[in-house]
Amino acid sequence: MIITIKNDDGTISYDINNIEDEQTKANAHVTINKVGTLETVLEALNFASATHRGNLESLLKDTPEAVVESEEETVNEEASPEED
């Protein structure tokens, strides 16, 4: 199994099957599985978060009474001359 690691120093590839020490090889496989699982969970969480944000935005678009004007808009409205 060839693993490619990208970091600030560049990209390095490792062949896990070439590790002679069985304990080190087993540890490498366990760590690879953990990283894969964490990457899957992270992707699922990002997807869920984006979905909930979209749902919240849709919900709030239908509630105009919840809209709050920002301070900049309020200040600009107060500073502009009134037309008679």
C-alpha positions, 0 to 999 in steps of 0.5 A: 500500500502506497501512501502519499503525504503532502505537507509544507515540505512537499510530497513524500510517498511511502510503501507500507508493504516495504516496512520490515518490522511487523509491529510498525507495519501494523501500527501504520495500517491502524493509523491509516484506517483511523485517518480514513475514518476521520476524513469520512466523518469530517466530510459528513459533518461539513455536508450536514453543517452546510445543509443546516445552514441552507435550511436556516437561511430558507427559514429566515427568508420567510420571516421578514420580521426577523431582519435587523438593519445593520448600523451602517445602513441606519447611520447612512439613512440618518445622515442623508438629507431629507427630500421635501 
